[in-house]
Amino acid sequence: MGDVTKCDLLICIGTSLKVAPVSEIIGVLPASIPQIYISKTPVTHIEFDVMLLGSCDDIIRDLVRRCGFVLEHGMLEGGRSDVGEGAEWKEVGMGVYEIVDRQGETS
């Protein structure tokens, strides 16, 4: 429980949040702590401040780029987060966004 007092942002990536103990984290945090959910599929049993839907790799790459950082990894296109074009987003609900692929479709 000590870590709860140190938390100033929660980012949940690639989980359905249906299995304990991870699923219990959300209920322990104060509502004042911003909570972001990143995954291919939305969750409906827990409410987040922001949901970013699509490929987790594509979303993180875009977030890193938007923050002005460069992530280097062999699995990234060109080996770096700053190679290629940035992602486009489509708002599909209040606080819910889907990443749009290069063909203009949501992923």
URJOGI-V97764 format. One line per field, one symbol per residue. phi: phi as a letter, one per 40 degrees, with the letter a starting at -180 (. if undefined). psi: psi as a letter, one per 40 degrees, with the letter a starting at -180 (. if undefined). burial: I if it has 16 or more other ideal C-beta (glycine too) atoms within 10 Angstrom, else O. A space follows every 10 residues. Layout:
BEGIN
phi = ???
psi = ???
burial = ???
END
This chain:
BEGIN
phi = .ccccccbab bbbgbcfbbc cdcccdcccc ccccbbbbac bcbbcbbbca bbbicdcccc dccccccgcb bbacccdgga cccgcccbbb cbicgbbbcb cccgbcc
psi = ddddeehehh hhhfiefehi edeeddedii eehihhhhid iiieehhidh hhhahddddd ddddddeeih hhhdeiheei eehaiiiiih heihehihhh ieeeii.
burial = OOOOOOOOOI OIOOOOIOOO OOIOIIOOOO OOOOIIIIIO OOIOOIOIOO IIIIIIOIII IIIIIOOOOO OOOOOIOOOO IOOOOOIOIO OOOOOOIIII OOOOOOO
END
